[in-house]
Amino acid sequence: PTHTHTSQVANVISWGSGFADISHATVGGKWALTITDSPLPSPAVTPEAEVEAAVSTIKALALGTDGAWVSMGVPAVGDFGTGTGVYYSVPVVCTPGDYKRVGGITLSPPVAAAMEASRASLAGA
């Protein structure tokens, strides 16, 4: 199997409660969807991966991301159909101490359906 270093992967989005969306991702400079047909892979989530994600989030917010996308749980403001009143993971870019949501992201029907299920779960619906 081919192994790719994480530094070669960009723009993977972790939406809502943490499901991965590779619709906008690149791997080694190539669109991820040329490697797989599904925009919603099911990676195994380990405790180590959860800790790494938490550390990466804190690092991104503290140091900035130089324009690179990261996913971060932030207060929902209704973008992407998230509603309000919950924290929801969305793609952001960070400058030290601040974040801005990434706009202009299109959602495929499978991603939109998964987002709605995640939103409903987070809202307790």
C-alpha positions as CSV (number, residue, x, y, z in Angstrom):
1,P,0.0,0.0,0.0
2,T,1.0,3.6,-0.6
3,H,1.6,5.7,2.5
4,T,1.2,9.5,2.4
5,H,2.6,11.8,5.1
6,T,-0.1,13.9,6.7
7,S,1.8,17.0,5.5
8,Q,0.7,16.0,2.0
9,V,-3.0,16.1,2.9
10,A,-5.0,19.4,2.8
11,N,-8.5,20.6,3.2
12,V,-10.1,17.5,4.9
13,I,-13.1,18.8,6.8
14,S,-14.3,17.4,10.0
15,W,-17.9,18.5,10.2
16,G,-20.2,18.6,13.2
17,S,-19.6,15.8,15.6
18,G,-16.4,14.8,13.7
19,F,-17.2,12.9,10.5
20,A,-14.7,13.4,7.7
21,D,-15.5,15.0,4.4
22,I,-12.8,14.8,1.6
23,S,-14.9,16.5,-1.0
24,H,-12.4,19.5,-1.0
25,A,-9.3,17.6,0.0
26,T,-6.1,17.1,-1.8
27,V,-3.5,14.4,-1.3
28,G,0.0,15.2,-2.7
29,G,-1.5,18.0,-4.7
30,K,-4.2,15.8,-6.4
31,W,-7.9,15.8,-5.6
32,A,-8.7,13.1,-3.0
33,L,-11.8,12.1,-4.9
34,T,-9.6,10.8,-7.7
35,I,-8.3,8.3,-5.2
36,T,-11.7,7.2,-3.8
37,D,-15.3,7.6,-4.9
38,S,-16.7,8.4,-1.4
39,P,-16.6,11.9,0.0
40,L,-17.3,10.4,3.4
41,P,-14.6,7.9,4.4
42,S,-14.9,6.0,7.7
43,P,-11.5,6.3,9.3
44,A,-10.9,4.5,12.6
45,V,-10.8,7.0,15.4
46,T,-8.3,6.1,18.1
47,P,-7.8,7.8,21.5
48,E,-4.4,8.9,20.1
49,A,-6.1,10.6,17.1
50,E,-8.5,12.4,19.4
51,V,-5.6,13.7,21.5
52,E,-3.7,14.8,18.4
53,A,-6.8,16.6,17.1
54,A,-7.2,18.5,20.3
55,V,-3.5,19.5,20.4
56,S,-3.7,20.5,16.7
57,T,-6.7,22.7,17.4
58,I,-5.0,24.5,20.3
59,K,-1.9,25.0,18.2
60,A,-3.8,26.4,15.3
61,L,-5.7,28.9,17.5
62,A,-2.5,29.9,19.3
63,L,-0.1,30.1,16.4
64,G,-2.3,30.5,13.3
65,T,-2.5,28.3,10.3
66,D,-1.0,30.5,7.5
67,G,-4.2,30.3,5.5
68,A,-4.5,26.5,5.8
69,W,-7.9,25.0,6.7
70,V,-8.4,23.3,10.0
71,S,-11.7,22.0,11.4
72,M,-12.7,23.5,14.8
73,G,-15.8,23.2,17.0
74,V,-17.1,26.8,17.2
75,P,-20.5,28.3,18.1
76,A,-22.9,27.5,15.2
77,V,-24.2,30.7,13.5
78,G,-26.5,29.1,10.9
79,D,-23.9,28.7,8.1
80,F,-24.0,25.3,6.3
81,G,-27.5,24.7,7.8
82,T,-26.1,24.2,11.3
83,G,-28.7,26.2,13.1
84,T,-27.6,28.0,16.3
85,G,-27.2,27.1,20.0
86,V,-24.6,24.3,19.6
87,Y,-20.9,24.0,18.9
88,Y,-20.3,22.6,15.5
89,S,-17.0,21.7,13.8
90,V,-16.5,23.7,10.6
91,P,-13.5,24.6,8.4
92,V,-11.7,27.7,9.6
93,V,-8.4,29.5,9.1
94,C,-6.7,30.9,12.1
95,T,-4.6,33.8,13.0
96,P,-3.0,33.8,16.5
97,G,-5.9,34.0,18.9
98,D,-8.7,34.2,16.3
99,Y,-10.5,32.2,13.6
100,K,-12.6,32.8,10.5
101,R,-14.9,30.4,8.9
102,V,-14.1,29.2,5.4
103,G,-16.8,30.3,3.1
104,G,-17.9,29.2,-0.4
105,I,-17.9,25.5,0.3
106,T,-20.3,23.4,-1.7
107,L,-22.0,20.4,-0.1
108,S,-22.8,17.2,-2.0
109,P,-26.1,15.6,-1.1
110,P,-24.4,12.8,1.0
111,V,-22.4,15.4,2.9
112,A,-25.4,17.6,3.5
113,A,-27.4,14.6,4.8
114,A,-24.6,13.6,7.1
115,M,-24.3,17.2,8.4
116,E,-28.0,17.3,9.1
117,A,-27.8,14.0,11.1
118,S,-24.8,15.4,13.0
119,R,-26.6,18.7,13.7
120,A,-29.7,16.9,15.0
121,S,-27.6,14.7,17.2
122,L,-25.7,17.6,18.7
123,A,-29.0,19.6,19.2
124,G,-30.5,16.6,21.0
125,A,-33.3,16.3,18.4
